[in-house]
Amino acid sequence: MIGRLNHVAVAVPSLEAGVARYRDTLGAEVSEPQALPEHGVTVVFVNLPNTKIELLEPLGEGSPVAKFIERNPDGGIHHICYEVSDILGARDALAAKGLRVLGDGQPKIGAHGNPVLFLHPKDMNGTLVELEQVAA
């Protein structure tokens, strides 16, 4: 059902500092910031040969990432994202196996312009998992 690892998301208290660390210190290619108000974050992607690192900075008062940063002031790994070819089929199959989808269960459009869903971390060994639909 799941495909390749799409990205590992790292919450950061300062996107500017996070970008500088990856771009200037590690020499990585980093995308331009993209505000995603419907998800409560501003993101950039660090492009690596085999995957991406997504840096997340809280956006707005109700950002779920703001709560994460409150508990982890230096930031840290927030979630991992796997690709699926059929997000609704994956959602239904996983729900039938007892996994919980966060929110209202309906996909939202993510940073790559594709539908995404999140699985409850208590059902995934303590890890928040994002599923992103990509073309096969």
LUMLO-112790 format. One line per 8 residues: number of its first residue (from 0); for each residue x, y, z of C-alpha. Coordinates in steps of 0.5 Angstrom, whole numbers, plus 500, padded with zeros to 3 digits. Layout:
NUM	X:Y:Z | ...
//
This chain:
0	500:500:500 | 505:505:502 | 510:507:497 | 517:511:498 | 519:516:503 | 517:523:501 | 520:527:506 | 522:527:514
8	519:534:517 | 522:537:522 | 519:543:526 | 523:549:527 | 522:555:532 | 526:559:526 | 525:558:519 | 530:563:517
16	535:559:522 | 533:552:520 | 534:554:512 | 541:557:514 | 543:551:517 | 542:547:512 | 543:551:506 | 550:555:509
24	552:550:513 | 551:543:510 | 551:546:503 | 544:543:501 | 539:546:496 | 533:549:500 | 526:551:496 | 523:558:497
32	518:559:503 | 511:557:502 | 505:559:507 | 500:554:508 | 495:557:513 | 490:551:512 | 495:547:516 | 498:553:520
40	505:552:518 | 510:556:513 | 515:550:510 | 521:550:506 | 524:543:503 | 531:541:503 | 532:537:497 | 537:531:498
48	538:526:493 | 534:520:496 | 528:524:499 | 527:531:502 | 527:534:509 | 521:539:510 | 522:545:515 | 516:547:519
56	515:554:522 | 508:555:526 | 504:560:522 | 498:563:526 | 496:562:533 | 492:556:532 | 498:552:529 | 499:545:531
64	506:546:530 | 506:552:535 | 504:547:541 | 510:542:538 | 515:548:539 | 512:549:546 | 514:542:548 | 520:542:544
72	523:549:544 | 529:547:540 | 525:544:535 | 525:536:532 | 522:531:528 | 515:532:527 | 512:527:522 | 514:522:516
80	511:522:510 | 510:516:505 | 507:516:498 | 501:512:496 | 498:512:489 | 490:512:492 | 489:516:498 | 482:515:499
88	483:507:498 | 489:508:503 | 485:511:508 | 479:506:508 | 484:500:508 | 487:503:514 | 481:505:518 | 478:498:516
96	484:496:520 | 483:500:526 | 488:506:525 | 485:513:526 | 486:519:521 | 486:525:524 | 481:531:523 | 475:530:519
104	478:524:515 | 478:528:508 | 484:529:505 | 487:536:505 | 492:539:499 | 499:539:502 | 505:543:500 | 506:539:494
112	499:541:491 | 497:533:493 | 492:530:497 | 495:529:504 | 492:525:511 | 495:524:517 | 495:518:522 | 494:518:529
120	501:517:532 | 498:513:538 | 497:508:532 | 504:508:529 | 508:507:534 | 508:514:537 | 510:517:530 | 505:522:526
128	505:519:519 | 503:523:513 | 500:520:507 | 501:524:500 | 498:521:494 | 502:522:488 | 501:519:481 | 504:512:480
//
